Amino acid sequence: MSLDPATITVFLFAVGLLGISKGGLTGLGLMSMPMLLLVMPPAAAAGLMLPILMMQDALSVWIYRGRWDNANLKLLLPAATLGIAVGFFLFWALPPEPLLAILGAVTLAFAVRGLARRKAPAETPPRAVGLALGIISGFTSTILHQGGPPFQMYLLPQKLSRDAFAATSVAFFAVVNAVKLPGFIALGQVTRDGLIVALVAAPFSLTMTWLGARLVRIISPERFFLIIYVLLAAVGVKLLSDAFL
């Protein structure tokens, strides 16, 4: 990683967005990877950010400890682990553009539908849907670094409390990122230099995670879920733009 001022500025901004996202405002970090790709190759960006994500995950899990929904995690995490395994198996074989287009279109449609039906009663999708979305989340997290939309598609219709939704998201992706680590090491994407940079950036990245958790606490539950749906729609648009532009 070059240490010129432009690269450092982009890197810190990306880390800050990820930190706030990890604090509970899921989706806010959607621009982090595209920003980093302006100043470094994709493999280097992915390998650099994974250790930072894991540090932020650890703090988020501690902040939200005990507030996650265990039933959802027991369903989604084994499925996500299978998706991660498939993702690493197909890591070099699949072109990203069609996957980005499909995921972006489905994500945007779901977000628009959710915004239109925000007053609808809570419903838990069938277990088969949860298993499928868990697998897709693990797969897209590995291939595209975009595991959030499929996960949220299963959780949002359930209308969990604000804290339970944020905590379940935090716990889910903490495990997903930990499971991904050995594969990224095997692929040579996590390097000693990257780990050193992650360690140096730790105080800033953890401070931004704490700030994100504080922001969640001061936002009303109704406004929180409105923001989540809007961010999810933004993710859908961004995925589609990455696929076609």
ChimeraX attribute file (.defattr): number of C-alpha atoms within 10 A of each C-alpha:
attribute: neighborCount
match mode: 1-to-1
recipient: residues
	/A:1	15
	/A:2	9
	/A:3	9
	/A:4	8
	/A:5	9
	/A:6	10
	/A:7	17
	/A:8	14
	/A:9	12
	/A:10	17
	/A:11	24
	/A:12	16
	/A:13	18
	/A:14	21
	/A:15	28
	/A:16	23
	/A:17	22
	/A:18	28
	/A:19	32
	/A:20	27
	/A:21	24
	/A:22	35
	/A:23	31
	/A:24	30
	/A:25	24
	/A:26	25
	/A:27	25
	/A:28	22
	/A:29	21
	/A:30	23
	/A:31	16
	/A:32	20
	/A:33	20
	/A:34	15
	/A:35	16
	/A:36	23
	/A:37	16
	/A:38	12
	/A:39	16
	/A:40	15
	/A:41	11
	/A:42	15
	/A:43	14
	/A:44	17
	/A:45	23
	/A:46	21
	/A:47	20
	/A:48	24
	/A:49	22
	/A:50	22
	/A:51	22
	/A:52	22
	/A:53	21
	/A:54	19
	/A:55	18
	/A:56	27
	/A:57	25
	/A:58	16
	/A:59	21
	/A:60	26
	/A:61	22
	/A:62	12
	/A:63	17
	/A:64	20
	/A:65	13
	/A:66	13
	/A:67	16
	/A:68	22
	/A:69	19
	/A:70	13
	/A:71	9
	/A:72	17
	/A:73	18
	/A:74	11
	/A:75	15
	/A:76	23
	/A:77	21
	/A:78	16
	/A:79	21
	/A:80	30
	/A:81	20
	/A:82	17
	/A:83	25
	/A:84	28
	/A:85	18
	/A:86	18
	/A:87	24
	/A:88	17
	/A:89	11
	/A:90	14
	/A:91	17
	/A:92	10
	/A:93	9
	/A:94	11
	/A:95	11
	/A:96	15
	/A:97	17
	/A:98	13
	/A:99	17
	/A:100	23
	/A:101	20
	/A:102	14
	/A:103	24
	/A:104	25
	/A:105	18
	/A:106	17
	/A:107	25
	/A:108	24
	/A:109	15
	/A:110	20
	/A:111	25
	/A:112	14
	/A:113	13
	/A:114	21
	/A:115	17
	/A:116	10
	/A:117	11
	/A:118	16
	/A:119	8
	/A:120	10
	/A:121	9
	/A:122	12
	/A:123	12
	/A:124	14
	/A:125	14
	/A:126	9
	/A:127	13
	/A:128	10
	/A:129	13
	/A:130	21
	/A:131	19
	/A:132	17
	/A:133	23
	/A:134	31
	/A:135	27
	/A:136	26
	/A:137	31
	/A:138	34
	/A:139	26
	/A:140	25
	/A:141	23
	/A:142	25
	/A:143	22
	/A:144	20
	/A:145	15
	/A:146	22
	/A:147	23
	/A:148	22
	/A:149	27
	/A:150	23
	/A:151	23
	/A:152	23
	/A:153	22
	/A:154	22
	/A:155	20
	/A:156	20
	/A:157	17
	/A:158	14
	/A:159	16
	/A:160	16
	/A:161	14
	/A:162	18
	/A:163	18
	/A:164	17
	/A:165	21
	/A:166	25
	/A:167	24
	/A:168	25
	/A:169	26
	/A:170	28
	/A:171	24
	/A:172	24
	/A:173	24
	/A:174	21
	/A:175	17
	/A:176	23
	/A:177	19
	/A:178	15
	/A:179	16
	/A:180	19
	/A:181	17
	/A:182	12
	/A:183	18
	/A:184	18
	/A:185	12
	/A:186	9
	/A:187	13
	/A:188	12
	/A:189	19
	/A:190	23
	/A:191	14
	/A:192	10
	/A:193	11
	/A:194	21
	/A:195	17
	/A:196	13
	/A:197	16
	/A:198	20
	/A:199	14
	/A:200	11
	/A:201	15
	/A:202	17
	/A:203	10
	/A:204	14
	/A:205	27
	/A:206	25
	/A:207	16
	/A:208	22
	/A:209	28
	/A:210	20
	/A:211	19
	/A:212	24
	/A:213	23
	/A:214	15
	/A:215	15
	/A:216	20
	/A:217	14
	/A:218	9
	/A:219	13
	/A:220	11
	/A:221	14
	/A:222	11
	/A:223	12
	/A:224	18
	/A:225	22
	/A:226	15
	/A:227	18
	/A:228	20
	/A:229	24
	/A:230	18
	/A:231	20
	/A:232	28
	/A:233	26
	/A:234	20
	/A:235	26
	/A:236	26
	/A:237	17
	/A:238	18
	/A:239	24
	/A:240	23
	/A:241	14
	/A:242	15
	/A:243	17
	/A:244	10
	/A:245	6
